[in-house]
Amino acid sequence: MRQKMRTGIAVAVLAVFALVGLGCQPPNLPIPMDQVRVPRGFDYSMTQDVKVKVTVADAEGTVGRGDVVTLGRGGEELVSGNILAQGITNVQGQFNALVRVPAGLSAFRVQANSGDARYDTEISIEGAAVGVSFGPEN
């Protein structure tokens, strides 16, 4: 009985080593730099800095300090983990920020709260600066 158990354990151990050995592959060697081909116009940037300006007015068109502005990735809900920047407006009703975002990001989702008014929109990122104004006429 003990002999059968030892044989069974030995077979199981050998099977594990065989499976692990089959799953291992030799590491890829680095490609020499003289063989690397990069397409013309390839952008090595992984991030970009975008100046954001948001102007907020209440339902009567009055701008003021203290309105909450939240900025996130376009196409996504603004919940914890998806927020890129958040702050309050200054006395001119403006929220200004320099936001570092992934280079491939094409739009911001912007929400603002002013009194009873709540605004929500998406703005395209086309360059190093974007802006949006919220208010009764917008």
Buried (B, 14 or more C-beta within 10 A) or exposed (E): EEEEEEEEEEEEEEEEEEEEEEEEEEEEEEEEEEEEEEEEEEEEEEEBEBEBEBBBBBEEEEBBEEBBBBBBBBEEEBEEEEBBBBBEBBEEBBBBBEBEBEEEBEBBBBBBBBBEBEBEBBBEBEEEEBEBBBBEEE
